[in-house]
Amino acid sequence: MITPEETIQLRAFVRYDGLLLAILWTVSFACYIIGLSNPAVSMLAVGLVLSSPFFVAQRLKVFRDYGRGGVISFLRGWAYVALTFFHASLLLAVVYYVYFAFLDHGYFLQSIHQLLNSPENQQVLSQYATVEEFNQMLNDMQSVRPIDLALSMLQANTIVGILLGMPIAALLKKKV
């Protein structure tokens, strides 16, 4: 049974760690945008995203060892991870919205268009779809509003957090 004090403690850790994860994801997003014109930076973006589960696992370990006295159940660990991803996803959705609504000015889609139309990519892309299909996809992407994109990313990141929370919590659960 969870007490009100334990709930307050869980929320405090989750909010702080969600902020840290959101910062990690924001740096990754910035690297991705920069990486559209510099492939080396895009690899850093991928690395940062792939480090997210390990980062959250480390933060869960800190919560378990310092906030919970070295003991945490699977369900509490899972709740911690899922809520951390949810809080980070909320903050990242705001970042996405601000970027695409006020800062992008078509740069993202223009970069994707240039990438798809480069001679080296034309050969590979022709195996998957026609040029018209890719142009239609880009037109469809132009019609997506920034708020819709932000909300879909909020949903996707939250679901990923719920799913990743199970193995992370299972690995780090510790009973007396």
Secondary structure, DSSP 8 states (H G I E B T S, - for coil): ---HHHHHHHHHHHHHHHHHHHHHHHHHHHHHHHHTT-HHHHHHHHHHHHTHHHHHHHHHHHIIIIISTT-B-HHHHHHHHHHHHHHHHHHHHHHHHHIIIII-TTHHHHHHHHHHHSHHHHHHHTTT--HHHHHHHHHHHHTS-HHHHHHHHHHHHHHHHHHHHHHHHHHH-B--
